[in-house]
Amino acid sequence: GQAASRTLSPEQRFVPLTRILSIASQAVPGEVISVELDDDEADDVPEYEVKILTPQGRMIEVEIAARTGKILQIEDD
């Protein structure tokens, strides 16, 4: 069979990964080590978890709302 194509409403769309990486890098300068999309059904807010290694050698995790691009939290990992 053929997969039905569907259009996502604006509240279902995610911010493009390139934009997420830009937001994270502006907040915490360094090298992006990993990016995970956490879209757990129990949580209403899907988020990207971006891990960044700073020039000082610290690992920082930046949580960014996947639909809005808003930084939710910055913490040492």
C-alpha positions as CSV (number, residue, x, y, z in Angstrom):
1,G,0.0,0.0,0.0
2,Q,0.9,3.6,-0.2
3,A,1.7,5.7,2.8
4,A,-0.8,8.5,3.2
5,S,0.8,11.9,3.2
6,R,-0.4,14.3,5.8
7,T,0.4,17.9,6.5
8,L,1.5,18.8,10.1
9,S,-0.2,21.7,11.8
10,P,2.2,24.4,13.0
11,E,2.0,23.2,16.6
12,Q,3.1,19.7,15.5
13,R,6.1,20.9,13.5
14,F,9.6,20.9,15.0
15,V,12.2,23.6,14.6
16,P,14.8,22.5,12.0
17,L,17.9,20.9,13.6
18,T,20.2,23.4,12.0
19,R,18.3,26.2,13.9
20,I,18.4,24.2,17.1
21,L,22.2,23.8,16.8
22,S,22.5,27.5,16.2
23,I,20.5,28.4,19.3
24,A,22.5,25.9,21.4
25,S,25.8,27.2,20.2
26,Q,24.9,30.8,20.8
27,A,23.9,29.9,24.4
28,V,26.9,27.7,25.1
29,P,30.0,28.1,22.9
30,G,31.9,24.9,22.2
31,E,31.7,21.6,20.2
32,V,28.3,19.8,19.9
33,I,28.9,16.3,21.0
34,S,25.4,14.8,20.7
35,V,21.8,15.8,20.0
36,E,18.8,13.8,21.1
37,L,15.1,14.4,20.5
38,D,13.1,13.6,23.5
39,D,9.4,13.4,22.4
40,D,8.2,11.2,25.3
41,E,4.4,11.0,25.2
42,A,4.2,11.6,29.0
43,D,5.6,15.1,28.5
44,D,3.7,17.6,26.5
45,V,6.8,19.4,25.4
46,P,9.1,17.6,23.0
47,E,12.6,18.8,23.4
48,Y,16.1,18.5,21.9
49,E,18.9,17.7,24.4
50,V,22.1,19.1,23.0
51,K,25.4,18.2,24.7
52,I,28.2,20.7,24.2
53,L,31.9,20.3,25.2
54,T,33.1,23.8,26.2
55,P,36.7,25.0,25.5
56,Q,37.2,24.7,29.3
57,G,36.4,20.9,29.0
58,R,33.0,21.1,30.7
59,M,30.1,19.1,29.3
60,I,27.0,21.2,29.2
61,E,23.5,20.0,28.3
62,V,21.1,22.5,26.7
63,E,17.4,21.6,26.6
64,I,15.5,23.3,23.8
65,A,11.8,23.1,23.1
66,A,11.5,21.3,19.8
67,R,8.4,23.2,18.6
68,T,9.4,26.8,19.6
69,G,13.2,26.8,19.8
70,K,13.0,28.2,23.4
71,I,15.8,27.3,25.7
72,L,14.2,25.3,28.6
73,Q,17.3,24.6,30.7
74,I,21.1,24.7,30.7
75,E,22.9,22.5,33.1
76,D,26.2,20.7,33.7
77,D,26.0,17.1,32.4
